[in-house]
Amino acid sequence: MEKSRYISWFKVQKMWGRVDLQWEKINEDVNILVGINGCGKTTLLNLMADYYAGVHIKKGIATAVSGTEVESPVTYIRSFDVPANAKRKTESLLLQELKHIINQNGEGTSFFDYRMKMLNFPEEAATIQKRIGQFFQAVNALFQETKKEIAIDPLRNRLIFRLQGGKADIQLEQLSSGEKQMLLILTTVFLQEEKPNILLMDEPEISLHITWQDRLVGMIRQLNPNCQLILTTHSPNIFANGWEDKIVFIEDLESR
């Protein structure tokens, strides 16, 4: 069977043992899934993520799932920020994810792994440097209200933020939950290198300021216009800037 770039349909049989869902005509660009609490938005997104990751369905969640066979990578960003355990000196899941995607992780998917391509592929150095500059401009446009600027520490080779007029650099762990979350989302999309990708996001508005919610979808499309976006939300601000026609009500997906 020939594979597609994007998900165009997805079906779930007996979600929670009682609900059949059939989502057809999924948009190639943006899809915003809405519904009341407990209606199954997150469960549906989890099933999509598990299906494309080849993860077996947990008993009681659904009888079967099926969907478009795709060739593009599928990434799932869950909105979370579990506070660190002060006694164990552990980091929140959000900070762990952020550090993983920014620092060298040996998987060729981090910001610094991408930056190292300038050494390994000198013919691409100018393009890579230009893209990094554009990415920094996009991040700075968001962080300007708190007078922070993204930068690279040349001594430690780390991504940091500089506070205008401040004496000390701001490390990733010192950012607010909303700042970490936005940086995680934007870095993930930036590393797609404008190639066809599928991004699933569950309630990305959590911890984000209203003005950032307004700009989120547009910034994702700006960083990668070839990214198919499928997200759940409770916030009207997510679709306030011209994305109203991308709204899908989960109750309309129930087979009758």
Secondary structure, DSSP 8 states (H G I E B T S, - for coil): ---BSS---EEEEEETTTEEEEE-S--SSEEEEE--TTSSHHHHHHHHHHHHHT----TTT-SEEEE--B-S-EEEEE-------TTTT---HHHHHHHHHHS--SSS-SHHHHHHHHHH-GGGHHHHHHHHHHHHHHHHHHHGGGTEEEEEETTTTEEEEEETT-SSEE-GGGS-HHHHHHHHHHHHHHTTTTS-EEEEEE-TTTT--HHHHHHHHHHHHHH-TTEEEEEE-S-GGGGTTT-GGGEEEGGGGB--
